[in-house]
């Protein structure tokens, strides 16, 4: 006689009983994310940037819209971390807001948006990232090159090849790595 509690499984399946603590842990995580989202509205700059970072580590899609709003925080410390965190979450709703952030006058927001877009690996970001390879700030150029390599689209090859002549060695090295990544991806 079959055990009525154990489900009938196919030969390629393995029964794994539910773990009681998983539901509790998931509920705690949801509450924590909700609290972090509320703290994004704090008057404290330190609190806002710390929770923006924590939301990226949580990788919870409910944080996408609040983090997109944080891209407009009056302090770039919050905005650039929000951009980076959006990439960690991996939700493609962040692509267009991050592309818009690439035109910011704040170098740190351009860097964060590049990092976010590189982690999202969405091809819509290729054309908007290419002009950043000529940005006056070397950190922006380097992170744009990394993002283009992470996305791995052939449309970036010409611009990355031109970046092999960049005056900064870190930018040149990142452009080389990006080109290698693209070439490996496309055989």
N, C-alpha and C positions, 0 to 999 in steps of 0.2 A: 504494500500500500504506500502511495506517495505521501510525503509530508505535505499537508495542506498549506503550510506557511512558505515553503520553498517554491519559487516559481519553476515551471517546466522550461528548460533551456535547450537550445539546439546544441549540437556537438561542438560548434566553434565558439560557444559562449561560456563564460565563467560567472557563477553567481557571486556577487559581492553584496553582503548585507548592508543596509544603510547604516551610516555612522551617526548616532544620535547627536553628537557634538557638532557635526557639520552644519546643521540647521541653525543652531545657536550661534556658531561662529559667523555664519553668513548674516544673520540678523544684526549681530554686533558690528560687523563691517558696514552694513547699510546705514546703521545709525551714525557710525563714525564719519562716513562720507557725507551724510546729511549735515552733521555738525560742522565739518570742514567747509561745506558750501556756505553755511550761514556765516562762518568766520571770514569768508572772503569779503564781507561787507564791514568788517571791523574798522574802527578808527585807527587802529594800530598798524603802521606800515610793516613792522616785523611780523605780526600775526598774519597779515595778508600774504606776504611772500612765502612764509613758511607753510601755510595751508595750500597755497598754489602748488608748491613743490610736493606736498604730501598727496594731493589729489592726483598728480601724475603717477606717483608710486602706487596708488590704489587701483589705477587703470579702470575706473568705473565710468561708464558712458553717461551716467546722470550728471557728471561734472562738466560735460562738454560746453553746454550753454553758459553756465556761470564762468567758466574759464575764458570763453570767447568774450564775455562782457569784461573780464579782467584784463583783456588786451588793451582796454582803454583806461586802465587805472592811471591816475595822475602821476604815479611814481613808476619809472621804468623798471625798478627792481621787481615789482609785482608783475608787470606786463611781460617782461622777457621770460620769466619763469613760467607764467601761464602759457606762453607760446610753446615753450619746451615741453611742458606737461601735456599739452594737447597732442603732441606727437607721440608721447608715451602711451596715451590712452588708445590711440589707433583708430579713432572714429573719423570717417571721411567727411563728416559735417564740418570739421575744422579746416579743411583745405582752403576754401575761399576766404575765410577770415584771416588765415595765416598768409595767404598770398597778398591780401590787402596790407598786412603788417609789414611786408617787405619794403614798402615805400615810406615807412616811418622815418622821421628825421633823427630818431634815436638809434644809434648803432647797436645797442644791446637788444633792442626789439627786433632789428633786422637779423641779428645773430640767432635769437631765440626762434624767430619764425623760420629761419633756414634749418635749424635743428629739428623743429617740429615737422616741417615738410619732408625733410630727409627721412625721418622715422616713419612717416605716413606712406612714403614711396608712391605717391600719386603722380601720374604723368602730367596732370594739369599744371603742376608747379614748375615744369622744366623751363618754359619760355620766360616766366616771371623771375626765375632764379638767375638766368644767364647774365642779365645786366649787372647783377651784384658781383660778378667776377671782376668788374672794373670799379668797384666801390672805393672811395678814398681810404677807408679803414681796412687794414690787412685782416683783422679778425673776421670781418664780414666776408671778405673775399675767400678766406680759408673755409669758413663754414658753408658758404654757397657751393664751393667746389666739392666739399664732402657730401652735401645734400644731393648734388647732381650725380655723384658717383653712386650714392645709395639708391637713387631712383633708377639709375642704369639705362637711361634713354639715349639712343644714338644722336638725337638732336643736340646734345650737349658736347659732342666730341670736338667740333671746331672751336668752340669757345674755351673749352678746357685745354685744348692744344695751345691756344694763344696764351693761356695762363702759365704755361711752362716757361714763359719769359718774364713772369712777374718779378718785381724787385725783391720780394720777400721769399726766403728759402722755404718757410713753412707753407706758404701758399703754393709754391712750385711742387713741393713734395705731396701735398694733398691733391693737387691737380693730377699728378702722375698716378697716384693710387686710384683716383676716380676713373681715369682713363683705363687703367688695368682692369678695374672692376667691370667697366662697360664692355671692354673687349672680351673678357672671359664669359660674360653673360651672353654675348652675341656671337661667340665662336670665332 
